[in-house]
Amino acid sequence: MKFINFQGIDSPENMNRCIFNNYCFEGFWRSWHRGFNQWLIRYIFIPLGGSKTKLWNIWIVFTFVAIWHDLELNLVLWAWFICAALIPEMIVKTYASK
């Protein structure tokens, strides 16, 4: 299945939207490598408590992804930087929705 999202560009099958058609970090990471993302949600994120403990779970999930790619310090630091960038967005979304 192909999606035409941004100026007629076809996104790969494993992405549910074009990389330029994201308005938040969280939406970007949900769309990136959709199959692997669903596996992470099903087998790591939900068993850890799901969205009830989301602020803590993202650290474990992103650290796992960094180690899965390769056990290098720069990848782990990259994962932690992404988590640090996601937390303010998640906090604002939580309070804005109340």
C-alpha positions as CSV (number, residue, x, y, z in Angstrom):
1,M,0.0,0.0,0.0
2,K,1.4,3.4,-1.0
3,F,0.6,6.8,0.5
4,I,1.0,10.1,-1.3
5,N,1.5,12.6,1.5
6,F,3.6,15.5,0.5
7,Q,3.9,17.1,-2.9
8,G,3.2,13.8,-4.7
9,I,6.1,11.9,-3.0
10,D,5.4,8.3,-2.3
11,S,6.4,7.2,1.2
12,P,7.8,3.7,1.6
13,E,5.4,1.0,2.6
14,N,6.9,0.8,6.1
15,M,6.1,4.5,6.8
16,N,2.4,5.5,7.2
17,R,3.2,9.1,6.4
18,C,5.8,11.2,4.7
19,I,8.7,12.4,6.9
20,F,7.9,16.0,6.1
21,N,4.2,15.6,7.1
22,N,4.8,15.4,10.9
23,Y,3.9,18.2,13.3
24,C,5.5,16.8,16.4
25,F,8.3,14.5,17.5
26,E,6.0,11.8,18.8
27,G,4.1,11.6,15.5
28,F,7.4,11.3,13.6
29,W,8.6,8.4,15.7
30,R,5.2,6.6,15.5
31,S,5.5,6.8,11.7
32,W,9.1,5.9,11.4
33,H,9.7,2.2,10.5
34,R,6.1,1.3,11.3
35,G,6.5,-2.5,11.5
36,F,9.4,-2.2,14.0
37,N,7.5,0.5,16.0
38,Q,4.5,-1.8,16.3
39,W,6.7,-4.6,17.5
40,L,8.3,-2.3,20.1
41,I,4.9,-1.2,21.3
42,R,3.5,-4.7,21.6
43,Y,6.5,-6.5,23.2
44,I,8.3,-3.7,25.2
45,F,6.2,-0.6,25.7
46,I,2.9,-2.3,26.7
47,P,4.4,-4.9,29.1
48,L,6.2,-2.0,30.8
49,G,2.9,-0.3,31.6
50,G,2.1,1.4,28.3
51,S,1.0,5.0,28.4
52,K,0.4,5.0,32.2
53,T,4.2,5.1,32.6
54,K,5.0,6.6,29.2
55,L,7.6,9.2,30.5
56,W,9.7,6.3,31.9
57,N,9.0,3.7,29.2
58,I,10.4,5.8,26.3
59,W,13.8,5.7,28.0
60,I,13.8,1.9,28.0
61,V,12.4,1.6,24.5
62,F,14.8,4.1,22.9
63,T,17.8,2.6,24.7
64,F,16.8,-0.8,23.5
65,V,16.6,0.5,19.9
66,A,20.0,2.1,20.2
67,I,21.5,-1.1,21.5
68,W,19.6,-3.1,18.8
69,H,21.3,-1.0,16.1
70,D,24.7,-1.4,17.7
71,L,26.2,-1.2,21.1
72,E,27.9,2.2,20.8
73,L,27.9,5.1,23.2
74,N,27.0,7.7,20.6
75,L,23.8,5.7,19.7
76,V,22.8,5.4,23.3
77,L,23.4,9.1,23.8
78,W,21.4,9.8,20.7
79,A,18.5,7.7,22.1
80,W,18.6,9.6,25.4
81,F,18.7,13.0,23.6
82,I,15.5,12.0,21.7
83,C,13.8,11.0,25.0
84,A,14.8,14.4,26.5
85,A,13.3,16.1,23.5
86,L,10.1,14.1,23.7
87,I,9.4,14.7,27.3
88,P,8.5,18.4,27.1
89,E,6.3,17.8,24.2
90,M,4.4,15.0,26.0
91,I,4.0,17.1,29.1
92,V,2.6,20.0,27.1
93,K,0.2,17.7,25.3
94,T,-1.0,16.2,28.6
95,Y,-1.8,19.6,30.2
96,A,-3.2,21.0,27.0
97,S,-5.7,18.2,26.7
98,K,-7.0,18.7,30.2
